[in-house]
Amino acid sequence: MIGGDADLHLPLGAGTIDVAKHLATLKRAGYDGTITLEVFTPDPAFLEYSAGRLRAMWGEARP
């Protein structure tokens, strides 16, 4: 089960956090700095996926 009961550091979009909502909030506040991803996995493809997904979501986020 993937839920809000553990800090799993899953790839972006695999958990329950509404990332798009939070990115829109950051844009609305005028934030344009660094965003750190914590993806704990032995497979670097998950981190690459998350980084690419974050870039795409940031570009799509509307303030």
mmCIF file as gemmi writes it, N, C-alpha and C atoms, coordinates in Angstrom:
data_model
loop_
_atom_site.group_PDB
_atom_site.id
_atom_site.type_symbol
_atom_site.label_atom_id
_atom_site.label_alt_id
_atom_site.label_comp_id
_atom_site.label_asym_id
_atom_site.label_entity_id
_atom_site.label_seq_id
_atom_site.pdbx_PDB_ins_code
_atom_site.Cartn_x
_atom_site.Cartn_y
_atom_site.Cartn_z
_atom_site.occupancy
_atom_site.B_iso_or_equiv
_atom_site.pdbx_formal_charge
_atom_site.auth_seq_id
_atom_site.auth_asym_id
_atom_site.pdbx_PDB_model_num
ATOM 1 N N . MET Axp A 1 ? 0.836 -1.185 0 1 0 ? 1 A 1
ATOM 2 C CA . MET Axp A 1 ? 0 0 0 1 0 ? 1 A 1
ATOM 3 C C . MET Axp A 1 ? 0.873 1.236 0 1 0 ? 1 A 1
ATOM 4 N N . ILE Axp A 2 ? 0.531 2.191 -0.852 1 0 ? 2 A 1
ATOM 5 C CA . ILE Axp A 2 ? 1.218 3.475 -0.849 1 0 ? 2 A 1
ATOM 6 C C . ILE Axp A 2 ? 0.265 4.469 -0.214 1 0 ? 2 A 1
ATOM 7 N N . GLY Axp A 3 ? 0.647 4.977 0.918 1 0 ? 3 A 1
ATOM 8 C CA . GLY Axp A 3 ? -0.229 5.909 1.61 1 0 ? 3 A 1
ATOM 9 C C . GLY Axp A 3 ? 0.565 6.969 2.333 1 0 ? 3 A 1
ATOM 10 N N . GLY Axp A 4 ? -0.092 7.701 3.167 1 0 ? 4 A 1
ATOM 11 C CA . GLY Axp A 4 ? 0.543 8.778 3.9 1 0 ? 4 A 1
ATOM 12 C C . GLY Axp A 4 ? 1.105 8.342 5.233 1 0 ? 4 A 1
ATOM 13 N N . ASP Axp A 5 ? 1.327 7.06 5.407 1 0 ? 5 A 1
ATOM 14 C CA . ASP Axp A 5 ? 1.77 6.572 6.714 1 0 ? 5 A 1
ATOM 15 C C . ASP Axp A 5 ? 3.266 6.316 6.792 1 0 ? 5 A 1
ATOM 16 N N . ALA Axp A 6 ? 4.003 6.614 5.74 1 0 ? 6 A 1
ATOM 17 C CA . ALA Axp A 6 ? 5.447 6.368 5.759 1 0 ? 6 A 1
ATOM 18 C C . ALA Axp A 6 ? 6.146 7.377 4.858 1 0 ? 6 A 1
ATOM 19 N N . ASP Axp A 7 ? 7.41 7.601 5.125 1 0 ? 7 A 1
ATOM 20 C CA . ASP Axp A 7 ? 8.233 8.507 4.327 1 0 ? 7 A 1
ATOM 21 C C . ASP Axp A 7 ? 9.049 7.639 3.38 1 0 ? 7 A 1
ATOM 22 N N . LEU Axp A 8 ? 8.484 7.342 2.199 1 0 ? 8 A 1
ATOM 23 C CA . LEU Axp A 8 ? 9.059 6.339 1.314 1 0 ? 8 A 1
ATOM 24 C C . LEU Axp A 8 ? 10.021 6.879 0.259 1 0 ? 8 A 1
ATOM 25 N N . HIS Axp A 9 ? 10.007 8.191 0.004 1 0 ? 9 A 1
ATOM 26 C CA . HIS Axp A 9 ? 10.877 8.796 -1.011 1 0 ? 9 A 1
ATOM 27 C C . HIS Axp A 9 ? 10.718 8.093 -2.363 1 0 ? 9 A 1
ATOM 28 N N . LEU Axp A 10 ? 9.486 7.972 -2.786 1 0 ? 10 A 1
ATOM 29 C CA . LEU Axp A 10 ? 9.161 7.307 -4.05 1 0 ? 10 A 1
ATOM 30 C C . LEU Axp A 10 ? 9.471 8.214 -5.238 1 0 ? 10 A 1
ATOM 31 N N . PRO Axp A 11 ? 9.525 7.651 -6.436 1 0 ? 11 A 1
ATOM 32 C CA . PRO Axp A 11 ? 9.663 8.485 -7.63 1 0 ? 11 A 1
ATOM 33 C C . PRO Axp A 11 ? 8.483 9.462 -7.718 1 0 ? 11 A 1
ATOM 34 N N . LEU Axp A 12 ? 8.72 10.609 -8.297 1 0 ? 12 A 1
ATOM 35 C CA . LEU Axp A 12 ? 7.712 11.65 -8.392 1 0 ? 12 A 1
ATOM 36 C C . LEU Axp A 12 ? 6.447 11.131 -9.08 1 0 ? 12 A 1
ATOM 37 N N . GLY Axp A 13 ? 5.312 11.333 -8.432 1 0 ? 13 A 1
ATOM 38 C CA . GLY Axp A 13 ? 4.033 10.887 -8.973 1 0 ? 13 A 1
ATOM 39 C C . GLY Axp A 13 ? 3.597 9.524 -8.488 1 0 ? 13 A 1
ATOM 40 N N . ALA Axp A 14 ? 4.472 8.791 -7.817 1 0 ? 14 A 1
ATOM 41 C CA . ALA Axp A 14 ? 4.129 7.444 -7.356 1 0 ? 14 A 1
ATOM 42 C C . ALA Axp A 14 ? 3.456 7.455 -5.99 1 0 ? 14 A 1
ATOM 43 N N . GLY Axp A 15 ? 3.531 8.561 -5.291 1 0 ? 15 A 1
ATOM 44 C CA . GLY Axp A 15 ? 2.95 8.629 -3.953 1 0 ? 15 A 1
ATOM 45 C C . GLY Axp A 15 ? 1.634 9.374 -3.942 1 0 ? 15 A 1
ATOM 46 N N . THR Axp A 16 ? 1.316 9.976 -2.822 1 0 ? 16 A 1
ATOM 47 C CA . THR Axp A 16 ? 0.022 10.62 -2.635 1 0 ? 16 A 1
ATOM 48 C C . THR Axp A 16 ? 0.098 12.145 -2.59 1 0 ? 16 A 1
ATOM 49 N N . ILE Axp A 17 ? 1.275 12.717 -2.726 1 0 ? 17 A 1
ATOM 50 C CA . ILE Axp A 17 ? 1.432 14.172 -2.674 1 0 ? 17 A 1
ATOM 51 C C . ILE Axp A 17 ? 0.939 14.796 -3.973 1 0 ? 17 A 1
ATOM 52 N N . ASP Axp A 18 ? 0.16 15.857 -3.865 1 0 ? 18 A 1
ATOM 53 C CA . ASP Axp A 18 ? -0.332 16.596 -5.028 1 0 ? 18 A 1
ATOM 54 C C . ASP Axp A 18 ? 0.77 17.573 -5.461 1 0 ? 18 A 1
ATOM 55 N N . VAL Axp A 19 ? 1.738 17.06 -6.188 1 0 ? 19 A 1
ATOM 56 C CA . VAL Axp A 19 ? 2.912 17.836 -6.578 1 0 ? 19 A 1
ATOM 57 C C . VAL Axp A 19 ? 2.523 19.031 -7.43 1 0 ? 19 A 1
ATOM 58 N N . ALA Axp A 20 ? 1.609 18.858 -8.365 1 0 ? 20 A 1
ATOM 59 C CA . ALA Axp A 20 ? 1.196 19.95 -9.248 1 0 ? 20 A 1
ATOM 60 C C . ALA Axp A 20 ? 0.648 21.131 -8.446 1 0 ? 20 A 1
ATOM 61 N N . LYS Axp A 21 ? -0.139 20.84 -7.434 1 0 ? 21 A 1
ATOM 62 C CA . LYS Axp A 21 ? -0.705 21.895 -6.583 1 0 ? 21 A 1
ATOM 63 C C . LYS Axp A 21 ? 0.404 22.675 -5.875 1 0 ? 21 A 1
ATOM 64 N N . HIS Axp A 22 ? 1.387 21.959 -5.366 1 0 ? 22 A 1
ATOM 65 C CA . HIS Axp A 22 ? 2.464 22.62 -4.631 1 0 ? 22 A 1
ATOM 66 C C . HIS Axp A 22 ? 3.381 23.411 -5.564 1 0 ? 22 A 1
ATOM 67 N N . LEU Axp A 23 ? 3.594 22.903 -6.772 1 0 ? 23 A 1
ATOM 68 C CA . LEU Axp A 23 ? 4.394 23.654 -7.736 1 0 ? 23 A 1
ATOM 69 C C . LEU Axp A 23 ? 3.673 24.94 -8.13 1 0 ? 23 A 1
ATOM 70 N N . ALA Axp A 24 ? 2.373 24.887 -8.304 1 0 ? 24 A 1
ATOM 71 C CA . ALA Axp A 24 ? 1.599 26.089 -8.625 1 0 ? 24 A 1
ATOM 72 C C . ALA Axp A 24 ? 1.704 27.11 -7.493 1 0 ? 24 A 1
ATOM 73 N N . THR Axp A 25 ? 1.68 26.629 -6.254 1 0 ? 25 A 1
ATOM 74 C CA . THR Axp A 25 ? 1.822 27.52 -5.102 1 0 ? 25 A 1
ATOM 75 C C . THR Axp A 25 ? 3.183 28.194 -5.109 1 0 ? 25 A 1
ATOM 76 N N . LEU Axp A 26 ? 4.225 27.434 -5.407 1 0 ? 26 A 1
ATOM 77 C CA . LEU Axp A 26 ? 5.564 28.02 -5.481 1 0 ? 26 A 1
ATOM 78 C C . LEU Axp A 26 ? 5.642 29.08 -6.579 1 0 ? 26 A 1
ATOM 79 N N . LYS Axp A 27 ? 5.084 28.784 -7.741 1 0 ? 27 A 1
ATOM 80 C CA . LYS Axp A 27 ? 5.086 29.758 -8.844 1 0 ? 27 A 1
ATOM 81 C C . LYS Axp A 27 ? 4.304 31.012 -8.469 1 0 ? 27 A 1
ATOM 82 N N . ARG Axp A 28 ? 3.165 30.83 -7.827 1 0 ? 28 A 1
ATOM 83 C CA . ARG Axp A 28 ? 2.341 31.957 -7.415 1 0 ? 28 A 1
ATOM 84 C C . ARG Axp A 28 ? 3.104 32.864 -6.447 1 0 ? 28 A 1
ATOM 85 N N . ALA Axp A 29 ? 3.955 32.28 -5.642 1 0 ? 29 A 1
ATOM 86 C CA . ALA Axp A 29 ? 4.761 33.046 -4.688 1 0 ? 29 A 1
ATOM 87 C C . ALA Axp A 29 ? 5.992 33.67 -5.348 1 0 ? 29 A 1
ATOM 88 N N . GLY Axp A 30 ? 6.214 33.368 -6.628 1 0 ? 30 A 1
ATOM 89 C CA . GLY Axp A 30 ? 7.353 33.933 -7.34 1 0 ? 30 A 1
ATOM 90 C C . GLY Axp A 30 ? 8.641 33.142 -7.174 1 0 ? 30 A 1
ATOM 91 N N . TYR Axp A 31 ? 8.543 31.937 -6.62 1 0 ? 31 A 1
ATOM 92 C CA . TYR Axp A 31 ? 9.742 31.125 -6.404 1 0 ? 31 A 1
ATOM 93 C C . TYR Axp A 31 ? 10.304 30.627 -7.731 1 0 ? 31 A 1
ATOM 94 N N . ASP Axp A 32 ? 11.602 30.742 -7.897 1 0 ? 32 A 1
ATOM 95 C CA . ASP Axp A 32 ? 12.272 30.236 -9.096 1 0 ? 32 A 1
ATOM 96 C C . ASP Axp A 32 ? 13.666 29.739 -8.737 1 0 ? 32 A 1
ATOM 97 N N . GLY Axp A 33 ? 13.757 29.061 -7.602 1 0 ? 33 A 1
ATOM 98 C CA . GLY Axp A 33 ? 15.046 28.568 -7.122 1 0 ? 33 A 1
ATOM 99 C C . GLY Axp A 33 ? 15.166 27.064 -7.272 1 0 ? 33 A 1
ATOM 100 N N . THR Axp A 34 ? 15.995 26.495 -6.463 1 0 ? 34 A 1
ATOM 101 C CA . THR Axp A 34 ? 16.281 25.066 -6.495 1 0 ? 34 A 1
ATOM 102 C C . THR Axp A 34 ? 15.175 24.26 -5.819 1 0 ? 34 A 1
ATOM 103 N N . ILE Axp A 35 ? 14.857 23.123 -6.414 1 0 ? 35 A 1
ATOM 104 C CA . ILE Axp A 35 ? 13.95 22.151 -5.801 1 0 ? 35 A 1
ATOM 105 C C . ILE Axp A 35 ? 14.744 20.856 -5.671 1 0 ? 35 A 1
ATOM 106 N N . THR Axp A 36 ? 14.791 20.317 -4.487 1 0 ? 36 A 1
ATOM 107 C CA . THR Axp A 36 ? 15.563 19.105 -4.214 1 0 ? 36 A 1
ATOM 108 C C . THR Axp A 36 ? 14.638 17.885 -4.197 1 0 ? 36 A 1
ATOM 109 N N . LEU Axp A 37 ? 15.022 16.857 -4.925 1 0 ? 37 A 1
ATOM 110 C CA . LEU Axp A 37 ? 14.296 15.594 -4.914 1 0 ? 37 A 1
ATOM 111 C C . LEU Axp A 37 ? 15.043 14.589 -4.042 1 0 ? 37 A 1
ATOM 112 N N . GLU Axp A 38 ? 14.317 13.86 -3.224 1 0 ? 38 A 1
ATOM 113 C CA . GLU Axp A 38 ? 14.898 12.779 -2.439 1 0 ? 38 A 1
ATOM 114 C C . GLU Axp A 38 ? 14.252 11.483 -2.906 1 0 ? 38 A 1
ATOM 115 N N . VAL Axp A 39 ? 14.922 10.794 -3.802 1 0 ? 39 A 1
ATOM 116 C CA . VAL Axp A 39 ? 14.432 9.525 -4.329 1 0 ? 39 A 1
ATOM 117 C C . VAL Axp A 39 ? 15.44 8.463 -3.919 1 0 ? 39 A 1
ATOM 118 N N . PHE Axp A 40 ? 15.07 7.632 -2.972 1 0 ? 40 A 1
ATOM 119 C CA . PHE Axp A 40 ? 15.988 6.614 -2.462 1 0 ? 40 A 1
ATOM 120 C C . PHE Axp A 40 ? 15.731 5.294 -3.188 1 0 ? 40 A 1
ATOM 121 N N . THR Axp A 41 ? 16.649 4.942 -4.067 1 0 ? 41 A 1
ATOM 122 C CA . THR Axp A 41 ? 16.515 3.704 -4.825 1 0 ? 41 A 1
ATOM 123 C C . THR Axp A 41 ? 17.873 3.3 -5.374 1 0 ? 41 A 1
ATOM 124 N N . PRO Axp A 42 ? 18.129 2.019 -5.532 1 0 ? 42 A 1
ATOM 125 C CA . PRO Axp A 42 ? 19.379 1.599 -6.16 1 0 ? 42 A 1
ATOM 126 C C . PRO Axp A 42 ? 19.348 1.776 -7.682 1 0 ? 42 A 1
ATOM 127 N N . ASP Axp A 43 ? 18.183 2.078 -8.236 1 0 ? 43 A 1
ATOM 128 C CA . ASP Axp A 43 ? 18.041 2.216 -9.684 1 0 ? 43 A 1
ATOM 129 C C . ASP Axp A 43 ? 18.052 3.699 -10.072 1 0 ? 43 A 1
ATOM 130 N N . PRO Axp A 44 ? 19.125 4.184 -10.7 1 0 ? 44 A 1
ATOM 131 C CA . PRO Axp A 44 ? 19.215 5.603 -11.054 1 0 ? 44 A 1
ATOM 132 C C . PRO Axp A 44 ? 18.14 6.043 -12.052 1 0 ? 44 A 1
ATOM 133 N N . ALA Axp A 45 ? 17.511 5.124 -12.721 1 0 ? 45 A 1
ATOM 134 C CA . ALA Axp A 45 ? 16.455 5.475 -13.669 1 0 ? 45 A 1
ATOM 135 C C . ALA Axp A 45 ? 15.279 6.153 -12.96 1 0 ? 45 A 1
ATOM 136 N N . PHE Axp A 46 ? 15.017 5.775 -11.708 1 0 ? 46 A 1
ATOM 137 C CA . PHE Axp A 46 ? 13.927 6.4 -10.96 1 0 ? 46 A 1
ATOM 138 C C . PHE Axp A 46 ? 14.228 7.87 -10.677 1 0 ? 46 A 1
ATOM 139 N N . LEU Axp A 47 ? 15.482 8.176 -10.35 1 0 ? 47 A 1
ATOM 140 C CA . LEU Axp A 47 ? 15.859 9.568 -10.108 1 0 ? 47 A 1
ATOM 141 C C . LEU Axp A 47 ? 15.793 10.364 -11.412 1 0 ? 47 A 1
ATOM 142 N N . GLU Axp A 48 ? 16.285 9.776 -12.492 1 0 ? 48 A 1
ATOM 143 C CA . GLU Axp A 48 ? 16.229 10.45 -13.793 1 0 ? 48 A 1
ATOM 144 C C . GLU Axp A 48 ? 14.778 10.705 -14.196 1 0 ? 48 A 1
ATOM 145 N N . TYR Axp A 49 ? 13.914 9.727 -13.989 1 0 ? 49 A 1
ATOM 146 C CA . TYR Axp A 49 ? 12.493 9.889 -14.289 1 0 ? 49 A 1
ATOM 147 C C . TYR Axp A 49 ? 11.904 11.036 -13.469 1 0 ? 49 A 1
ATOM 148 N N . SER Axp A 50 ? 12.189 11.042 -12.168 1 0 ? 50 A 1
ATOM 149 C CA . SER Axp A 50 ? 11.634 12.061 -11.28 1 0 ? 50 A 1
ATOM 150 C C . SER Axp A 50 ? 12.119 13.456 -11.666 1 0 ? 50 A 1
ATOM 151 N N . ALA Axp A 51 ? 13.393 13.581 -12.001 1 0 ? 51 A 1
ATOM 152 C CA . ALA Axp A 51 ? 13.937 14.883 -12.397 1 0 ? 51 A 1
ATOM 153 C C . ALA Axp A 51 ? 13.263 15.376 -13.678 1 0 ? 51 A 1
ATOM 154 N N . GLY Axp A 52 ? 13.104 14.505 -14.641 1 0 ? 52 A 1
ATOM 155 C CA . GLY Axp A 52 ? 12.441 14.878 -15.886 1 0 ? 52 A 1
ATOM 156 C C . GLY Axp A 52 ? 10.986 15.234 -15.665 1 0 ? 52 A 1
ATOM 157 N N . ARG Axp A 53 ? 10.327 14.459 -14.825 1 0 ? 53 A 1
ATOM 158 C CA . ARG Axp A 53 ? 8.911 14.716 -14.526 1 0 ? 53 A 1
ATOM 159 C C . ARG Axp A 53 ? 8.751 16.049 -13.809 1 0 ? 53 A 1
ATOM 160 N N . LEU Axp A 54 ? 9.662 16.357 -12.877 1 0 ? 54 A 1
ATOM 161 C CA . LEU Axp A 54 ? 9.601 17.63 -12.165 1 0 ? 54 A 1
ATOM 162 C C . LEU Axp A 54 ? 9.775 18.796 -13.134 1 0 ? 54 A 1
ATOM 163 N N . ARG Axp A 55 ? 10.732 18.686 -14.042 1 0 ? 55 A 1
ATOM 164 C CA . ARG Axp A 55 ? 10.93 19.753 -15.027 1 0 ? 55 A 1
ATOM 165 C C . ARG Axp A 55 ? 9.654 19.967 -15.858 1 0 ? 55 A 1
ATOM 166 N N . ALA Axp A 56 ? 9.053 18.886 -16.295 1 0 ? 56 A 1
ATOM 167 C CA . ALA Axp A 56 ? 7.829 18.984 -17.094 1 0 ? 56 A 1
ATOM 168 C C . ALA Axp A 56 ? 6.692 19.589 -16.276 1 0 ? 56 A 1
ATOM 169 N N . MET Axp A 57 ? 6.537 19.146 -15.042 1 0 ? 57 A 1
ATOM 170 C CA . MET Axp A 57 ? 5.46 19.645 -14.195 1 0 ? 57 A 1
ATOM 171 C C . MET Axp A 57 ? 5.655 21.123 -13.869 1 0 ? 57 A 1
ATOM 172 N N . TRP Axp A 58 ? 6.911 21.545 -13.684 1 0 ? 58 A 1
ATOM 173 C CA . TRP Axp A 58 ? 7.19 22.953 -13.402 1 0 ? 58 A 1
ATOM 174 C C . TRP Axp A 58 ? 6.782 23.798 -14.619 1 0 ? 58 A 1
ATOM 175 N N . GLY Axp A 59 ? 7.102 23.291 -15.811 1 0 ? 59 A 1
ATOM 176 C CA . GLY Axp A 59 ? 6.739 24.001 -17.023 1 0 ? 59 A 1
ATOM 177 C C . GLY Axp A 59 ? 5.234 24.087 -17.225 1 0 ? 59 A 1
ATOM 178 N N . GLU Axp A 60 ? 4.509 23.099 -16.749 1 0 ? 60 A 1
ATOM 179 C CA . GLU Axp A 60 ? 3.057 23.047 -16.904 1 0 ? 60 A 1
ATOM 180 C C . GLU Axp A 60 ? 2.309 23.772 -15.79 1 0 ? 60 A 1
ATOM 181 N N . ALA Axp A 61 ? 2.98 24.02 -14.66 1 0 ? 61 A 1
ATOM 182 C CA . ALA Axp A 61 ? 2.316 24.612 -13.495 1 0 ? 61 A 1
ATOM 183 C C . ALA Axp A 61 ? 1.832 26.021 -13.799 1 0 ? 61 A 1
ATOM 184 N N . ARG Axp A 62 ? 0.612 26.302 -13.428 1 0 ? 62 A 1
ATOM 185 C CA . ARG Axp A 62 ? 0.029 27.625 -13.611 1 0 ? 62 A 1
ATOM 186 C C . ARG Axp A 62 ? -0.158 28.28 -12.258 1 0 ? 62 A 1
ATOM 187 N N . PRO Axp A 63 ? 0.368 29.478 -12.118 1 0 ? 63 A 1
ATOM 188 C CA . PRO Axp A 63 ? 0.249 30.177 -10.82 1 0 ? 63 A 1
ATOM 189 C C . PRO Axp A 63 ? -1.158 30.553 -10.432 1 0 ? 63 A 1
